[in-house]
Amino acid sequence: MSDPGDAALASTLELLACGELEIEGRMPWSSNATFLVNLALGEQRAQGIYKPHRGERPLWDFPSGLYQREVAAWHLSRALGWEEAVGWGGVPPTVVRDGPFGIGSVQLFVAADFEQHYFPLYEQREDLHPQLMAMCAFDLVANNTDRKSGHCLIGLDGRMWGIDHGLCFSVEPKLRTVIWEFGGGRIPEALIPGIAALAAAPPAALGALLNADEVDAVARRAASLCHNPVFPIDPTGHRYPWPLV
């Protein structure tokens, strides 16, 4: 008997990949071209975030094609399997597809309280700390270079969601994040099986989105966390993104 959750995810992915896509408007404060879009396929309707390749600003430390890293982050999130372990939402479903401005990523738009982000959530919602720890561990494995406070969303479904993962997966250590409050503490046991599975076998989909060295680096970082399951401390105090929110 199939899992209804699997059927719902498959339906969402089909909508993102094949649905009629209409641009609603450009998202403010984005360094790259980022568009809110309306999606329709049969009776299905949803909103998404479209990031076309041609709208990316060139970077000296990341190759062109950041949209592929957005999709790779979703596959990584799924592979960790922490939805049941800690209730984490993870990365919203994300696909590669063509759009009005060419090939890019389309991610399911998360309905959230956008006044809330990492800093107030950490201070005011201790019940969310297990999910925030999951996001922190995800960033360690993904080598996230840009975890701003505003990239941590509390959905209307009560789960934590992480967005904006174009600057992940470098082979070189580049971690920059606002999540340092757990430094020195142990990674929760509930998260370890997912990290161990990733160390043993990164999802095959990563091979089509990242280069071989980057995929190998994901496995090495996961193996390192299994060997020493402790959240790191930044002794420099400089490993923060800018702006912070």
TIBAMAR-561688 format. One record per residue (C-alpha): residue number from 1; residue in one letter; z, y, x. Coordinates in Angstrom, 1 decimal. Layout:
// TIBAMAR-561688
r nr = NUM, rest = A, c3 = Z, c2 = Y, c1 = X;
...
//
This chain:
// TIBAMAR-561688
r nr = 1, rest = M, c3 = 0.0, c2 = 0.0, c1 = 0.0;
r nr = 2, rest = S, c3 = -1.0, c2 = 3.4, c1 = 1.5;
r nr = 3, rest = D, c3 = 1.5, c2 = 6.1, c1 = 2.1;
r nr = 4, rest = P, c3 = 1.0, c2 = 9.1, c1 = -0.3;
r nr = 5, rest = G, c3 = 1.8, c2 = 11.4, c1 = 2.6;
r nr = 6, rest = D, c3 = -1.1, c2 = 10.0, c1 = 4.5;
r nr = 7, rest = A, c3 = -3.4, c2 = 10.5, c1 = 1.6;
r nr = 8, rest = A, c3 = -2.2, c2 = 14.1, c1 = 1.2;
r nr = 9, rest = L, c3 = -2.8, c2 = 14.8, c1 = 4.9;
r nr = 10, rest = A, c3 = -6.3, c2 = 13.3, c1 = 4.8;
r nr = 11, rest = S, c3 = -7.1, c2 = 15.5, c1 = 1.8;
r nr = 12, rest = T, c3 = -5.8, c2 = 18.6, c1 = 3.6;
r nr = 13, rest = L, c3 = -7.8, c2 = 17.8, c1 = 6.8;
r nr = 14, rest = E, c3 = -10.9, c2 = 17.3, c1 = 4.7;
r nr = 15, rest = L, c3 = -10.4, c2 = 20.6, c1 = 3.0;
r nr = 16, rest = L, c3 = -9.9, c2 = 22.3, c1 = 6.4;
r nr = 17, rest = A, c3 = -12.9, c2 = 20.7, c1 = 8.0;
r nr = 18, rest = C, c3 = -15.4, c2 = 20.6, c1 = 5.1;
r nr = 19, rest = G, c3 = -14.3, c2 = 23.1, c1 = 2.5;
r nr = 20, rest = E, c3 = -16.2, c2 = 26.3, c1 = 1.7;
r nr = 21, rest = L, c3 = -14.7, c2 = 29.0, c1 = 4.0;
r nr = 22, rest = E, c3 = -14.5, c2 = 32.6, c1 = 3.0;
r nr = 23, rest = I, c3 = -12.9, c2 = 35.3, c1 = 5.1;
r nr = 24, rest = E, c3 = -10.1, c2 = 37.2, c1 = 3.4;
r nr = 25, rest = G, c3 = -9.4, c2 = 39.6, c1 = 6.3;
r nr = 26, rest = R, c3 = -8.4, c2 = 39.9, c1 = 10.0;
r nr = 27, rest = M, c3 = -4.8, c2 = 39.2, c1 = 11.0;
r nr = 28, rest = P, c3 = -3.1, c2 = 42.2, c1 = 12.5;
r nr = 29, rest = W, c3 = -1.6, c2 = 42.3, c1 = 16.0;
r nr = 30, rest = S, c3 = -3.6, c2 = 39.4, c1 = 17.3;
r nr = 31, rest = S, c3 = -5.0, c2 = 39.7, c1 = 20.8;
r nr = 32, rest = N, c3 = -7.9, c2 = 37.4, c1 = 19.9;
r nr = 33, rest = A, c3 = -10.0, c2 = 37.5, c1 = 16.7;
r nr = 34, rest = T, c3 = -7.9, c2 = 35.7, c1 = 14.1;
r nr = 35, rest = F, c3 = -8.9, c2 = 35.6, c1 = 10.4;
r nr = 36, rest = L, c3 = -7.1, c2 = 34.7, c1 = 7.2;
r nr = 37, rest = V, c3 = -9.6, c2 = 32.6, c1 = 5.2;
r nr = 38, rest = N, c3 = -9.8, c2 = 31.0, c1 = 1.7;
r nr = 39, rest = L, c3 = -10.8, c2 = 27.4, c1 = 1.5;
r nr = 40, rest = A, c3 = -12.2, c2 = 25.5, c1 = -1.4;
r nr = 41, rest = L, c3 = -13.4, c2 = 21.9, c1 = -1.8;
r nr = 42, rest = G, c3 = -13.7, c2 = 20.6, c1 = -5.4;
r nr = 43, rest = E, c3 = -10.5, c2 = 21.3, c1 = -7.1;
r nr = 44, rest = Q, c3 = -8.6, c2 = 21.9, c1 = -3.8;
r nr = 45, rest = R, c3 = -7.7, c2 = 25.4, c1 = -2.8;
r nr = 46, rest = A, c3 = -5.7, c2 = 26.6, c1 = 0.3;
r nr = 47, rest = Q, c3 = -5.6, c2 = 29.4, c1 = 2.8;
r nr = 48, rest = G, c3 = -6.1, c2 = 28.9, c1 = 6.5;
r nr = 49, rest = I, c3 = -6.2, c2 = 30.7, c1 = 9.9;
r nr = 50, rest = Y, c3 = -9.6, c2 = 30.7, c1 = 11.6;
r nr = 51, rest = K, c3 = -9.8, c2 = 31.4, c1 = 15.3;
r nr = 52, rest = P, c3 = -13.5, c2 = 31.5, c1 = 16.5;
r nr = 53, rest = H, c3 = -14.4, c2 = 30.7, c1 = 20.1;
r nr = 54, rest = R, c3 = -16.5, c2 = 33.8, c1 = 20.3;
r nr = 55, rest = G, c3 = -13.5, c2 = 36.0, c1 = 19.4;
r nr = 56, rest = E, c3 = -11.5, c2 = 34.9, c1 = 22.5;
r nr = 57, rest = R, c3 = -10.7, c2 = 37.4, c1 = 25.3;
r nr = 58, rest = P, c3 = -11.4, c2 = 35.8, c1 = 28.7;
r nr = 59, rest = L, c3 = -8.3, c2 = 34.9, c1 = 30.7;
r nr = 60, rest = W, c3 = -8.0, c2 = 34.3, c1 = 34.4;
r nr = 61, rest = D, c3 = -5.5, c2 = 31.4, c1 = 34.1;
r nr = 62, rest = F, c3 = -7.0, c2 = 29.5, c1 = 31.1;
r nr = 63, rest = P, c3 = -10.5, c2 = 28.3, c1 = 30.6;
r nr = 64, rest = S, c3 = -12.6, c2 = 29.4, c1 = 27.6;
r nr = 65, rest = G, c3 = -12.0, c2 = 27.4, c1 = 24.5;
r nr = 66, rest = L, c3 = -8.4, c2 = 28.2, c1 = 23.5;
r nr = 67, rest = Y, c3 = -9.2, c2 = 27.0, c1 = 20.0;
r nr = 68, rest = Q, c3 = -9.3, c2 = 23.5, c1 = 21.3;
r nr = 69, rest = R, c3 = -5.8, c2 = 23.8, c1 = 22.5;
r nr = 70, rest = E, c3 = -4.7, c2 = 24.9, c1 = 19.0;
r nr = 71, rest = V, c3 = -6.1, c2 = 21.6, c1 = 17.7;
r nr = 72, rest = A, c3 = -4.6, c2 = 19.6, c1 = 20.6;
r nr = 73, rest = A, c3 = -1.2, c2 = 21.1, c1 = 19.8;
r nr = 74, rest = W, c3 = -1.4, c2 = 19.6, c1 = 16.3;
r nr = 75, rest = H, c3 = -2.3, c2 = 16.2, c1 = 17.6;
r nr = 76, rest = L, c3 = 0.6, c2 = 16.4, c1 = 20.0;
r nr = 77, rest = S, c3 = 3.0, c2 = 17.4, c1 = 17.2;
r nr = 78, rest = R, c3 = 1.8, c2 = 14.5, c1 = 15.1;
r nr = 79, rest = A, c3 = 2.2, c2 = 12.0, c1 = 18.0;
r nr = 80, rest = L, c3 = 5.9, c2 = 13.0, c1 = 18.5;
r nr = 81, rest = G, c3 = 6.7, c2 = 11.9, c1 = 14.9;
r nr = 82, rest = W, c3 = 9.7, c2 = 14.2, c1 = 14.4;
r nr = 83, rest = E, c3 = 9.2, c2 = 15.0, c1 = 10.7;
r nr = 84, rest = E, c3 = 11.4, c2 = 12.2, c1 = 9.6;
r nr = 85, rest = A, c3 = 13.7, c2 = 12.4, c1 = 12.7;
r nr = 86, rest = V, c3 = 14.9, c2 = 16.0, c1 = 12.2;
r nr = 87, rest = G, c3 = 12.8, c2 = 17.3, c1 = 9.3;
r nr = 88, rest = W, c3 = 10.6, c2 = 19.4, c1 = 11.6;
r nr = 89, rest = G, c3 = 7.4, c2 = 20.7, c1 = 10.1;
r nr = 90, rest = G, c3 = 5.7, c2 = 20.9, c1 = 13.6;
r nr = 91, rest = V, c3 = 2.3, c2 = 22.4, c1 = 14.0;
r nr = 92, rest = P, c3 = 0.3, c2 = 22.9, c1 = 10.7;
r nr = 93, rest = P, c3 = -2.7, c2 = 20.7, c1 = 10.3;
r nr = 94, rest = T, c3 = -5.5, c2 = 22.1, c1 = 12.5;
r nr = 95, rest = V, c3 = -9.2, c2 = 21.1, c1 = 13.0;
r nr = 96, rest = V, c3 = -12.3, c2 = 22.1, c1 = 14.9;
r nr = 97, rest = R, c3 = -15.1, c2 = 23.4, c1 = 12.7;
r nr = 98, rest = D, c3 = -17.9, c2 = 25.9, c1 = 12.4;
r nr = 99, rest = G, c3 = -17.4, c2 = 29.1, c1 = 10.5;
r nr = 100, rest = P, c3 = -18.9, c2 = 32.5, c1 = 9.9;
r nr = 101, rest = F, c3 = -18.4, c2 = 33.5, c1 = 13.5;
r nr = 102, rest = G, c3 = -19.2, c2 = 30.1, c1 = 15.0;
r nr = 103, rest = I, c3 = -17.2, c2 = 27.1, c1 = 16.2;
r nr = 104, rest = G, c3 = -13.4, c2 = 27.5, c1 = 16.3;
r nr = 105, rest = S, c3 = -10.1, c2 = 26.2, c1 = 14.9;
r nr = 106, rest = V, c3 = -9.0, c2 = 26.3, c1 = 11.3;
r nr = 107, rest = Q, c3 = -5.3, c2 = 25.8, c1 = 10.7;
r nr = 108, rest = L, c3 = -3.5, c2 = 25.4, c1 = 7.4;
r nr = 109, rest = F, c3 = -1.8, c2 = 28.7, c1 = 6.5;
r nr = 110, rest = V, c3 = 2.0, c2 = 28.2, c1 = 6.1;
r nr = 111, rest = A, c3 = 3.7, c2 = 30.0, c1 = 3.3;
r nr = 112, rest = A, c3 = 6.8, c2 = 31.4, c1 = 4.9;
r nr = 113, rest = D, c3 = 9.4, c2 = 34.1, c1 = 4.9;
r nr = 114, rest = F, c3 = 7.7, c2 = 36.3, c1 = 7.6;
r nr = 115, rest = E, c3 = 10.8, c2 = 38.5, c1 = 8.0;
r nr = 116, rest = Q, c3 = 12.5, c2 = 35.5, c1 = 9.6;
r nr = 117, rest = H, c3 = 11.7, c2 = 34.2, c1 = 13.1;
r nr = 118, rest = Y, c3 = 13.5, c2 = 32.5, c1 = 16.0;
r nr = 119, rest = F, c3 = 16.1, c2 = 35.2, c1 = 16.9;
r nr = 120, rest = P, c3 = 17.6, c2 = 35.7, c1 = 13.4;
r nr = 121, rest = L, c3 = 17.1, c2 = 32.0, c1 = 12.5;
r nr = 122, rest = Y, c3 = 19.1, c2 = 30.9, c1 = 15.6;
r nr = 123, rest = E, c3 = 21.9, c2 = 33.3, c1 = 14.9;
r nr = 124, rest = Q, c3 = 22.2, c2 = 32.8, c1 = 11.1;
r nr = 125, rest = R, c3 = 21.0, c2 = 29.2, c1 = 10.4;
r nr = 126, rest = E, c3 = 22.9, c2 = 26.7, c1 = 12.4;
r nr = 127, rest = D, c3 = 21.6, c2 = 24.0, c1 = 10.1;
r nr = 128, rest = L, c3 = 18.1, c2 = 24.7, c1 = 11.6;
r nr = 129, rest = H, c3 = 19.2, c2 = 24.1, c1 = 15.2;
r nr = 130, rest = P, c3 = 18.0, c2 = 20.5, c1 = 15.2;
r nr = 131, rest = Q, c3 = 14.5, c2 = 21.7, c1 = 14.2;
r nr = 132, rest = L, c3 = 14.6, c2 = 24.5, c1 = 16.7;
r nr = 133, rest = M, c3 = 15.6, c2 = 22.0, c1 = 19.4;
r nr = 134, rest = A, c3 = 12.5, c2 = 20.0, c1 = 18.4;
r nr = 135, rest = M, c3 = 10.3, c2 = 23.0, c1 = 18.9;
r nr = 136, rest = C, c3 = 11.9, c2 = 23.7, c1 = 22.2;
r nr = 137, rest = A, c3 = 11.2, c2 = 20.1, c1 = 23.4;
r nr = 138, rest = F, c3 = 7.7, c2 = 20.3, c1 = 22.0;
r nr = 139, rest = D, c3 = 7.1, c2 = 23.4, c1 = 24.2;
r nr = 140, rest = L, c3 = 8.4, c2 = 21.7, c1 = 27.2;
r nr = 141, rest = V, c3 = 5.9, c2 = 18.8, c1 = 26.8;
r nr = 142, rest = A, c3 = 3.0, c2 = 21.1, c1 = 25.8;
r nr = 143, rest = N, c3 = 3.9, c2 = 23.6, c1 = 28.6;
r nr = 144, rest = N, c3 = 3.7, c2 = 26.5, c1 = 26.2;
r nr = 145, rest = T, c3 = 3.1, c2 = 29.8, c1 = 27.9;
r nr = 146, rest = D, c3 = 3.6, c2 = 32.0, c1 = 24.8;
r nr = 147, rest = R, c3 = 6.4, c2 = 30.9, c1 = 22.5;
r nr = 148, rest = K, c3 = 7.3, c2 = 34.2, c1 = 20.9;
r nr = 149, rest = S, c3 = 10.0, c2 = 34.5, c1 = 18.3;
r nr = 150, rest = G, c3 = 7.4, c2 = 35.3, c1 = 15.6;
r nr = 151, rest = H, c3 = 5.7, c2 = 32.0, c1 = 16.4;
r nr = 152, rest = C, c3 = 8.6, c2 = 30.2, c1 = 14.8;
r nr = 153, rest = L, c3 = 8.3, c2 = 30.1, c1 = 11.0;
r nr = 154, rest = I, c3 = 10.6, c2 = 28.9, c1 = 8.3;
r nr = 155, rest = G, c3 = 8.3, c2 = 27.6, c1 = 5.6;
r nr = 156, rest = L, c3 = 9.1, c2 = 27.9, c1 = 1.9;
r nr = 157, rest = D, c3 = 9.5, c2 = 24.1, c1 = 2.1;
r nr = 158, rest = G, c3 = 12.6, c2 = 24.7, c1 = 4.3;
r nr = 159, rest = R, c3 = 11.0, c2 = 23.2, c1 = 7.5;
r nr = 160, rest = M, c3 = 10.3, c2 = 24.9, c1 = 10.8;
r nr = 161, rest = W, c3 = 6.7, c2 = 25.4, c1 = 11.8;
r nr = 162, rest = G, c3 = 5.2, c2 = 26.5, c1 = 15.1;
r nr = 163, rest = I, c3 = 2.0, c2 = 28.5, c1 = 15.4;
r nr = 164, rest = D, c3 = -0.2, c2 = 30.0, c1 = 18.1;
r nr = 165, rest = H, c3 = -0.6, c2 = 27.3, c1 = 20.7;
r nr = 166, rest = G, c3 = -3.8, c2 = 28.5, c1 = 22.4;
r nr = 167, rest = L, c3 = -1.9, c2 = 29.0, c1 = 25.7;
r nr = 168, rest = C, c3 = -0.6, c2 = 25.5, c1 = 26.2;
r nr = 169, rest = F, c3 = -1.4, c2 = 22.5, c1 = 28.3;
r nr = 170, rest = S, c3 = -1.9, c2 = 24.0, c1 = 31.7;
r nr = 171, rest = V, c3 = -1.4, c2 = 21.6, c1 = 34.6;
r nr = 172, rest = E, c3 = 0.6, c2 = 24.3, c1 = 36.4;
r nr = 173, rest = P, c3 = 4.2, c2 = 25.0, c1 = 35.3;
r nr = 174, rest = K, c3 = 3.8, c2 = 28.1, c1 = 33.1;
r nr = 175, rest = L, c3 = 6.6, c2 = 27.8, c1 = 30.5;
r nr = 176, rest = R, c3 = 7.3, c2 = 31.2, c1 = 28.8;
r nr = 177, rest = T, c3 = 9.5, c2 = 31.0, c1 = 25.7;
r nr = 178, rest = V, c3 = 12.2, c2 = 32.8, c1 = 23.8;
r nr = 179, rest = I, c3 = 14.1, c2 = 29.5, c1 = 23.2;
r nr = 180, rest = W, c3 = 16.6, c2 = 29.4, c1 = 26.0;
r nr = 181, rest = E, c3 = 19.9, c2 = 29.1, c1 = 24.0;
r nr = 182, rest = F, c3 = 19.9, c2 = 25.3, c1 = 24.3;
r nr = 183, rest = G, c3 = 19.6, c2 = 25.4, c1 = 28.1;
r nr = 184, rest = G, c3 = 21.9, c2 = 22.8, c1 = 29.8;
r nr = 185, rest = G, c3 = 22.4, c2 = 20.8, c1 = 26.6;
r nr = 186, rest = R, c3 = 21.1, c2 = 17.3, c1 = 26.1;
r nr = 187, rest = I, c3 = 17.9, c2 = 16.7, c1 = 24.1;
r nr = 188, rest = P, c3 = 19.0, c2 = 15.0, c1 = 20.8;
r nr = 189, rest = E, c3 = 18.6, c2 = 11.3, c1 = 20.8;
r nr = 190, rest = A, c3 = 16.5, c2 = 11.5, c1 = 17.6;
r nr = 191, rest = L, c3 = 13.8, c2 = 13.2, c1 = 19.7;
r nr = 192, rest = I, c3 = 13.7, c2 = 10.7, c1 = 22.6;
r nr = 193, rest = P, c3 = 11.6, c2 = 7.9, c1 = 21.0;
r nr = 194, rest = G, c3 = 8.7, c2 = 10.4, c1 = 20.3;
r nr = 195, rest = I, c3 = 8.8, c2 = 11.7, c1 = 23.8;
r nr = 196, rest = A, c3 = 8.9, c2 = 8.2, c1 = 25.3;
r nr = 197, rest = A, c3 = 5.9, c2 = 7.2, c1 = 23.2;
r nr = 198, rest = L, c3 = 4.0, c2 = 10.2, c1 = 24.4;
r nr = 199, rest = A, c3 = 4.9, c2 = 9.4, c1 = 28.0;
r nr = 200, rest = A, c3 = 3.5, c2 = 5.9, c1 = 27.6;
r nr = 201, rest = A, c3 = 0.3, c2 = 6.9, c1 = 25.7;
r nr = 202, rest = P, c3 = -0.8, c2 = 10.4, c1 = 24.9;
r nr = 203, rest = P, c3 = -2.8, c2 = 10.6, c1 = 21.7;
r nr = 204, rest = A, c3 = -6.5, c2 = 9.7, c1 = 22.4;
r nr = 205, rest = A, c3 = -7.6, c2 = 12.8, c1 = 20.5;
r nr = 206, rest = L, c3 = -6.3, c2 = 14.9, c1 = 23.4;
r nr = 207, rest = G, c3 = -9.1, c2 = 13.5, c1 = 25.7;
r nr = 208, rest = A, c3 = -11.7, c2 = 15.3, c1 = 23.6;
r nr = 209, rest = L, c3 = -9.9, c2 = 18.6, c1 = 23.6;
r nr = 210, rest = L, c3 = -8.4, c2 = 18.9, c1 = 27.1;
r nr = 211, rest = N, c3 = -9.5, c2 = 17.8, c1 = 30.6;
r nr = 212, rest = A, c3 = -8.2, c2 = 14.6, c1 = 32.1;
r nr = 213, rest = D, c3 = -5.7, c2 = 16.4, c1 = 34.4;
r nr = 214, rest = E, c3 = -4.2, c2 = 18.2, c1 = 31.5;
r nr = 215, rest = V, c3 = -3.8, c2 = 15.0, c1 = 29.5;
r nr = 216, rest = D, c3 = -2.1, c2 = 13.3, c1 = 32.4;
r nr = 217, rest = A, c3 = 0.2, c2 = 16.3, c1 = 32.8;
r nr = 218, rest = V, c3 = 1.4, c2 = 15.9, c1 = 29.2;
r nr = 219, rest = A, c3 = 2.4, c2 = 12.3, c1 = 29.9;
r nr = 220, rest = R, c3 = 4.1, c2 = 13.4, c1 = 33.2;
r nr = 221, rest = R, c3 = 6.1, c2 = 16.1, c1 = 31.5;
r nr = 222, rest = A, c3 = 7.2, c2 = 13.7, c1 = 28.7;
r nr = 223, rest = A, c3 = 8.2, c2 = 11.1, c1 = 31.3;
r nr = 224, rest = S, c3 = 10.2, c2 = 13.7, c1 = 33.2;
r nr = 225, rest = L, c3 = 12.1, c2 = 14.6, c1 = 30.0;
r nr = 226, rest = C, c3 = 12.9, c2 = 10.9, c1 = 29.3;
r nr = 227, rest = H, c3 = 14.3, c2 = 10.6, c1 = 32.8;
r nr = 228, rest = N, c3 = 16.4, c2 = 13.8, c1 = 32.5;
r nr = 229, rest = P, c3 = 16.7, c2 = 14.6, c1 = 28.8;
r nr = 230, rest = V, c3 = 18.3, c2 = 18.0, c1 = 29.2;
r nr = 231, rest = F, c3 = 17.0, c2 = 21.4, c1 = 28.1;
r nr = 232, rest = P, c3 = 16.2, c2 = 23.5, c1 = 31.1;
r nr = 233, rest = I, c3 = 17.9, c2 = 26.7, c1 = 32.2;
r nr = 234, rest = D, c3 = 15.9, c2 = 29.7, c1 = 33.5;
r nr = 235, rest = P, c3 = 17.8, c2 = 31.0, c1 = 36.5;
r nr = 236, rest = T, c3 = 15.4, c2 = 33.9, c1 = 36.9;
r nr = 237, rest = G, c3 = 15.8, c2 = 35.2, c1 = 33.3;
r nr = 238, rest = H, c3 = 12.1, c2 = 36.1, c1 = 33.5;
r nr = 239, rest = R, c3 = 10.4, c2 = 33.3, c1 = 31.7;
r nr = 240, rest = Y, c3 = 9.9, c2 = 35.2, c1 = 28.4;
r nr = 241, rest = P, c3 = 6.6, c2 = 36.1, c1 = 26.7;
r nr = 242, rest = W, c3 = 5.8, c2 = 39.6, c1 = 25.9;
r nr = 243, rest = P, c3 = 6.2, c2 = 41.0, c1 = 23.3;
r nr = 244, rest = L, c3 = 9.2, c2 = 38.9, c1 = 22.4;
r nr = 245, rest = V, c3 = 8.3, c2 = 38.8, c1 = 18.7;
//
